[in-house]
Every structure is written in C-alpha cells, then in structure tokens.
Amino acid sequence: MIGRPLTLMTVATSSVLLGFTVLLLLAGVPSDLASTPAISAAFMMTLRSFGVALLPPRGDRNGLREAVLSLLLTTGTAWVWWIVDPALVPGAVAAALLLSWPHLIDGINAFADKVFHEAALAAGARDLGPGAFTRIANARDIVIDKSAVMSGPDLMVTNVMAFDNEPKTLLAVAASAEAQSSHPVAVALRQLAAQWHVAVRAPDRFEPEPGLGVVALLGGQTVVIGTTALLNRLKIDSFTADAIARSLEADGKTVLRVAVGGRVVGVLGLEGTLRQDAGVAGLALRAEGLVPWLFSGDSQKTRKALGDMLGLELLDDPKPGETARDAVASAGLRSPLVLTLSPDRTALELRDCPAPEGDREDTVPIAVSDTDDIGAFPALKSLAMRRNLLALHARRLLTGIWALAGLCGACFLVPFSVAPMLFALCLAILWAFARFSVANTGRRPAIA
C-alpha cells in the first residue's frame, strides 16, 4: 500500500510505452525500432517488482517527485531528437526513461532500517515497531512517565507524622483504609504495618479516587487519604498538613494527607528509588536533540524536585486519573514520544502520542527495552538521526546517478540494456553507504 503511488505511476508509464509501440507498428516503423519502447516497459515493470520485493517501501518518501523529473527528462529528450532525427526518438525515449526511473527511491529507508536494526538491538532495544526510526528521528520532545525512571514499582513509607495520636495509630488507620487496594501506596502501607506489627482490618466501604486518593468508611467514620485537591473537594481544611508537607515534597517525596471524620490527623511521606542512570539519560536525550519532560501525578513541589534532580522539564499539573499520553494532548507539544513502564511492569515502552490515524499504536509500541535499560532510548535517537542522514545522502547520490544514466541513454552513449546492471550498482551503493554509516554504532553508550 505504501509503495502504490510509484508502482501505479510505473504501470501507467509502461502502458504509455506499450501504446507508443503499437502506434509505431501501425505507422509502419520497422519492428526493431518500434519494439524498443515495449522492451523498456518490460524492464521498468520487472525492475520495479524486484525493487519492491528487495526493499519494501516506507512511507517517508513516495518517489513521485523523482518520477516526474524522469518524465520531464524524457519529454525533453523526445523534443530534441524529433528536431534532429525523428527516427531516433523511440530509442532515445526508451533509454532516457528506463535509465532515469527511480525504481528504488521509496525503499531506501527500508534498507536503512534493516541495517540499523541490528545496531539498535546492540544498543539495548529489545524490539522495534514498524517505522520506529522515522518516528524517533522526527520527534523533538519526549515525555517520561515517573514510573519509567524509578528502579521498580514499589514505594517505601518514609514518614508517618501523626498530629494527635501515636504514629502506629495513624498507620493502622491508613493501612486499614487501603486494605482493599492494589495501588503501590496501599502495598507500601501494608508492608510497613506488617513490620510495625500493626493490625489491619478491612474497611466497611472503599471508594478509590483515581489520581487523588481514596475515601473509606472505617468503624463508622469516614477516612480520607490523598492529596490537597481531594481534601479541598470534600471541604476538609488541610492548612496544617500542607505546611508540613512542603518540606517533604521539596525532597521529591509523595505526600498524602490523612483525615478522619472530616479532620486531618496526620501526613504520610512515601518515596521510590530512582534509577541510577535516570539523570544521565535525561542529559543524553538532550544531547541527541530531544527535550525531556517529566510526567508525574505528584504535587508541584514534588515534581519540581524530581525534575531538578533528573534535569527534566515539567508538564502542567495533570488532571486526576490522567495518564502521560493523556497529558501530552493538553500540553501543546508537537508529536512527542512518550516513555512509560509497560502495563505488566516488565519493560520500558516508547510510544507515539497522539497515535497516527489507523495505527495499532495501543498494542504495538515504537520501541521496547528492559526495565534496567533506559539508556537504550538516547542511543535509538542517535541511530535514527544517522539513519535519516544515510537515507538523505543515498537518495541524492542515487538520484544523481539516475539523472546521469538517463542523459547518457538519451544521447545513445549507453544502451538501455544496462538497466539491470545499474539496478545492481544502486543496491551495492546502498549496502556500502549503510555499512559505513552503521560502523561503531554497536557500542553501548556510556549511560548504559
């Protein structure tokens, strides 16, 4: 489907050559001259078929511009030879068109993909989706979900600050309210409760508030655990808790307020472990021309602390329950990439956002790496840019060769029967270019 434009134009041009042959035969032109356009049409279709089979076209370039230039060259050739010697027009037209036709132009990027794929795997990528290099090369921003820079999904409760009661009492209330939740916060609270030998009981009612916290009924009293936004929505004063939370948030911790019966009774501080190479990865992404943005559902102070530690820009405050890909749509970024932890938490996934129309982006990420290989993504950007540069130089060189060959054919300096050899020469040039461009890219970057 992607290669259809140039293929259809090749078919149309070949049909015109066949029609031209019929007209020449009806006009009484000797068959050895009249059959030249038909032979050229057969070569064009054959070489185009080989081109599509060997280098499946990519959507980066359809080749119509080069095909139109070939037609213009052929038209000029026909006009000149009609003035000089009309009998030579069929041979000149056939040679100029066949030798200048861009049989491989829309498959150059496919060839580059094949060559660079091995280098991408060596750089840490575990898998690459269709068109991965093109999408990565064109991106200017990358949104990094907080989960992607943490060494694991687990959180650790570092602060249990009770206002009126013992910390153990506050922990018992919080862990019991979260007893029916599988959220990492709930898991961390239950783990600490087990360590402190605090009894946990199931709540009478449990209502999660995505992105904000939870509301539970425990022993006839309403227990609220969450952010300031949740407490404000429920009209619970959190001034004292907010004052305490600021110092914890400045250290990059996630801070939750605990309210019982409409009154704040304490503050919980939690934190995860950042990947050792997370900060270096942010610098490496910038060095490759990507602006890294941090997505986190934490408070502004916590996000700023994490952003400063990792060298990442900050997105606007996310809406409750919003994912990284949802937040990108309202951030005004132009076709950014999104780096997140996979749903099963076993891999890092690089995705498009927004997804191209009709793409299976929800099920097929652009690239995947192991969770401990965040350094693969700066390397992928470097490879993608080098691959694009390879394709650009290859297109220019091959277009120049085709133009020169078309002129030589139009001047009868070379016969059109050299077209298969020219086709093989172009493949050899592509191979040499790719091998030269991919040299030394198999080394893993220092951040890995």
ZAMARGU-4260 file (C-alpha; in steps of 0.2 Angstrom, whole numbers, plus 5000, padded with zeros to 4 digits):
<rodrens>
0) 5000/5000/5000 | 5014/5012/5004 | 5023/5009/4988 | 5007/5010/4977 | 5010/5028/4971
5) 5026/5024/4962 | 5021/5007/4957 | 5005/5014/4949 | 5015/5028/4940 | 5027/5014/4934
10) 5012/5004/4927 | 5005/5020/4919 | 5021/5025/4911 | 5024/5007/4905 | 5007/5007/4897
15) 5010/5023/4888 | 5026/5015/4881 | 5017/4999/4875 | 5004/5011/4867 | 5018/5020/4859
20) 5025/5004/4852 | 5008/4999/4845 | 5006/5016/4836 | 5024/5014/4829 | 5020/4997/4822
25) 5003/5004/4814 | 5013/5018/4807 | 5024/5006/4798 | 5040/5009/4808 | 5052/4994/4807
30) 5049/4982/4821 | 5067/4983/4828 | 5064/5002/4831 | 5046/5001/4836 | 5049/4987/4849
35) 5061/4997/4859 | 5048/5006/4870 | 5039/4990/4874 | 5056/4982/4879 | 5059/4997/4890
40) 5042/4995/4898 | 5045/4977/4902 | 5062/4981/4910 | 5053/4995/4920 | 5040/4983/4927
45) 5052/4970/4931 | 5065/4981/4940 | 5051/4989/4950 | 5045/4972/4955 | 5062/4967/4961
50) 5064/4984/4970 | 5048/4982/4980 | 5052/4964/4984 | 5070/4968/4990 | 5067/4985/4998
55) 5048/4986/5004 | 5044/5004/5003 | 5042/5015/5018 | 5030/5030/5020 | 5044/5043/5021
60) 5045/5046/5003 | 5034/5040/4988 | 5046/5044/4974 | 5033/5053/4963 | 5044/5069/4963
65) 5059/5059/4955 | 5047/5050/4943 | 5040/5067/4937 | 5058/5073/4934 | 5062/5057/4924
70) 5047/5060/4914 | 5052/5078/4911 | 5069/5072/4905 | 5061/5060/4893 | 5050/5073/4886
75) 5065/5085/4883 | 5074/5071/4875 | 5060/5067/4863 | 5058/5085/4858 | 5077/5087/4854
80) 5078/5071/4844 | 5062/5075/4835 | 5071/5090/4828 | 5087/5081/4825 | 5081/5064/4818
85) 5063/5058/4822 | 5069/5040/4818 | 5079/5040/4834 | 5065/5046/4845 | 5059/5029/4851
90) 5076/5023/4856 | 5081/5039/4865 | 5064/5040/4874 | 5066/5021/4880 | 5083/5023/4886
95) 5081/5040/4895 | 5065/5034/4904 | 5071/5017/4909 | 5089/5023/4915 | 5082/5038/4924
100) 5067/5029/4933 | 5069/5029/4952 | 5065/5010/4954 | 5072/5010/4972 | 5069/5028/4979
105) 5054/5024/4991 | 5063/5008/4998 | 5079/5017/5003 | 5073/5019/5021 | 5068/5001/5022
110) 5086/4996/5018 | 5092/5008/5031 | 5080/5001/5044 | 5087/4983/5040 | 5105/4988/5043
115) 5102/4999/5058 | 5090/4986/5067 | 5105/4976/5072 | 5114/4991/5079 | 5098/4996/5089
120) 5097/4979/5097 | 5115/4980/5102 | 5111/4997/5110 | 5099/4990/5122 | 5082/4990/5112
125) 5073/4973/5114 | 5061/4976/5100 | 5056/4989/5087 | 5039/4993/5079 | 5036/4997/5061
130) 5043/5014/5056 | 5052/5016/5073 | 5067/5025/5066 | 5057/5038/5056 | 5046/5042/5071
135) 5060/5044/5083 | 5070/5054/5071 | 5056/5066/5068 | 5052/5069/5087 | 5058/5084/5096
140) 5050/5081/5113 | 5049/5065/5124 | 5038/5064/5139 | 5045/5052/5153 | 5032/5045/5165
145) 5039/5045/5183 | 5037/5026/5183 | 5050/5024/5169 | 5063/5032/5180 | 5060/5023/5196
150) 5070/5007/5199 | 5054/4997/5202 | 5036/5000/5205 | 5037/4998/5224 | 5036/5013/5236
155) 5043/5015/5253 | 5034/5024/5268 | 5047/5036/5275 | 5037/5047/5286 | 5022/5044/5297
160) 5018/5060/5306 | 5003/5060/5317 | 4996/5076/5324 | 4986/5069/5340 | 4990/5051/5341
165) 5004/5038/5340 | 5012/5035/5323 | 5006/5017/5324 | 4988/5023/5326 | 4989/5033/5311
170) 4997/5019/5301 | 4984/5007/5307 | 4970/5019/5301 | 4979/5022/5284 | 4983/5004/5280
175) 4966/4998/5285 | 4958/5011/5274 | 4969/5005/5259 | 4967/4986/5264 | 4957/4983/5248
180) 4968/4992/5236 | 4982/4985/5225 | 4990/5003/5222 | 5008/5004/5226 | 5004/5016/5240
185) 4992/5004/5248 | 5005/4990/5246 | 5018/5001/5255 | 5007/5005/5269 | 5003/4987/5272
190) 5021/4982/5271 | 5025/4995/5285 | 5011/4989/5295 | 5017/4971/5295 | 5034/4977/5300
195) 5027/4988/5314 | 5016/4973/5319 | 5001/4984/5317 | 4984/4976/5315 | 4975/4979/5298
200) 4956/4977/5296 | 4945/4978/5281 | 4935/4994/5278 | 4916/4994/5278 | 4917/5004/5262
205) 4931/5008/5250 | 4930/5021/5236 | 4945/5025/5225 | 4948/5042/5218 | 4960/5040/5203
210) 4974/5052/5204 | 4968/5059/5221 | 4967/5046/5234 | 4954/5035/5242 | 4939/5038/5253
215) 4934/5023/5265 | 4922/5020/5279 | 4931/5013/5294 | 4922/5009/5311 | 4908/5021/5307
220) 4920/5036/5302 | 4925/5042/5285 | 4943/5041/5282 | 4951/5051/5268 | 4969/5048/5261
225) 4975/5058/5247 | 4981/5075/5240 | 4976/5093/5245 | 4964/5093/5230 | 4954/5078/5236
230) 4953/5086/5254 | 4948/5103/5246 | 4934/5094/5236 | 4927/5087/5252 | 4929/5103/5261
235) 4942/5097/5273 | 4954/5110/5280 | 4972/5104/5276 | 4982/5120/5280 | 4992/5112/5294
240) 4996/5097/5284 | 5001/5107/5269 | 5014/5117/5279 | 5022/5101/5285 | 5021/5093/5268
245) 5031/5106/5259 | 5047/5101/5266 | 5044/5083/5262 | 5039/5087/5244 | 5055/5098/5242
250) 5064/5082/5244 | 5054/5074/5230 | 5043/5063/5241 | 5025/5059/5238 | 5015/5066/5252
255) 4997/5061/5257 | 4986/5069/5270 | 4975/5058/5281 | 4959/5064/5288 | 4947/5055/5299
260) 4929/5062/5302 | 4932/5077/5292 | 4948/5082/5301 | 4966/5080/5296 | 4975/5069/5308
265) 4992/5066/5300 | 5004/5066/5285 | 5012/5051/5276 | 5028/5053/5266 | 5032/5040/5253
270) 5046/5038/5240 | 5053/5026/5227 | 5071/5023/5221 | 5077/5032/5206 | 5086/5023/5193
275) 5105/5026/5194 | 5106/5031/5176 | 5090/5041/5175 | 5098/5058/5177 | 5112/5054/5164
280) 5098/5048/5152 | 5090/5064/5153 | 5106/5073/5148 | 5109/5061/5134 | 5092/5064/5127
285) 5095/5082/5127 | 5112/5079/5118 | 5103/5070/5104 | 5091/5084/5101 | 5076/5079/5112
290) 5068/5090/5125 | 5064/5078/5140 | 5048/5081/5150 | 5043/5073/5167 | 5025/5067/5169
295) 5020/5064/5187 | 5004/5065/5197 | 5013/5072/5212 | 5012/5089/5219 | 5020/5104/5210
300) 5034/5104/5223 | 5037/5086/5222 | 5038/5086/5203 | 5050/5101/5203 | 5061/5092/5215
305) 5061/5077/5204 | 5063/5087/5188 | 5078/5096/5195 | 5086/5080/5201 | 5084/5072/5184
310) 5086/5088/5173 | 5069/5086/5165 | 5056/5100/5160 | 5039/5099/5169 | 5022/5097/5161
315) 5007/5107/5168 | 4998/5100/5183 | 4990/5084/5177 | 4971/5081/5179 | 4965/5067/5191
320) 4967/5050/5184 | 4976/5057/5169 | 4990/5046/5160 | 5006/5053/5152 | 4998/5051/5135
325) 4983/5060/5140 | 4993/5074/5147 | 5003/5077/5131 | 4987/5081/5122 | 4984/5096/5133
330) 5002/5101/5134 | 5004/5108/5117 | 5019/5098/5112 | 5021/5093/5094 | 5020/5074/5091
335) 5031/5070/5106 | 5036/5052/5111 | 5030/5045/5127 | 5042/5034/5138 | 5032/5023/5151
340) 5033/5007/5160 | 5023/4993/5152 | 5006/4988/5160 | 5014/4972/5166 | 5029/4982/5173
345) 5042/4971/5165 | 5048/4983/5151 | 5050/5001/5146 | 5040/5006/5131 | 5042/5021/5119
350) 5026/5026/5111 | 5019/5039/5099 | 5007/5052/5105 | 4995/5056/5098 | 4993/5039/5089
355) 4993/5041/5069 | 4976/5038/5062 | 4973/5019/5059 | 4989/5014/5068 | 4989/5000/5081
360) 4999/5011/5092 | 4989/5005/5108 | 4996/4987/5105 | 5012/4990/5096 | 5025/5002/5104
365) 5038/5010/5094 | 5052/5003/5104 | 5054/4992/5120 | 5068/4989/5131 | 5072/4980/5148
370) 5067/4990/5163 | 5085/4992/5168 | 5090/4999/5150 | 5083/5017/5149 | 5100/5021/5141
375) 5094/5012/5125 | 5082/5027/5120 | 5095/5041/5118 | 5105/5028/5108 | 5090/5025/5097
380) 5088/5044/5094 | 5106/5044/5088 | 5104/5029/5077 | 5088/5036/5070 | 5096/5053/5065
385) 5111/5044/5057 | 5099/5033/5048 | 5090/5048/5041 | 5106/5056/5036 | 5111/5039/5027
390) 5094/5039/5018 | 5096/5058/5013 | 5114/5055/5006 | 5109/5039/4997 | 5094/5047/4989
395) 5105/5062/4982 | 5118/5050/4976 | 5106/5038/4968 | 5096/5052/4960 | 5111/5059/4953
400) 5116/5043/4945 | 5099/5040/4938 | 5099/5058/4930 | 5117/5055/4923 | 5112/5037/4916
405) 5096/5045/4909 | 5106/5058/4900 | 5119/5045/4893 | 5104/5035/4887 | 5096/5049/4879
410) 5112/5053/4870 | 5115/5035/4865 | 5131/5034/4874 | 5124/5018/4884 | 5111/5006/4878
415) 5095/5004/4889 | 5101/4985/4892 | 5112/4991/4905 | 5097/4995/4916 | 5099/4978/4926
420) 5117/4982/4929 | 5113/5000/4935 | 5100/4992/4947 | 5113/4981/4954 | 5125/4995/4956
425) 5112/5005/4966 | 5110/4991/4978 | 5128/4990/4980 | 5130/5008/4984 | 5116/5007/4997
430) 5125/4992/5005 | 5141/5002/5006 | 5133/5018/5012 | 5124/5008/5026 | 5139/4998/5032
435) 5149/5014/5033 | 5135/5024/5042 | 5132/5010/5055 | 5151/5007/5059 | 5154/5008/5078
440) 5136/5011/5082 | 5135/4994/5090 | 5144/5000/5105 | 5133/5004/5120 | 5133/5022/5126
445) 5141/5026/5142 | 5125/5029/5151 | 5120/5011/5149
</rodrens>
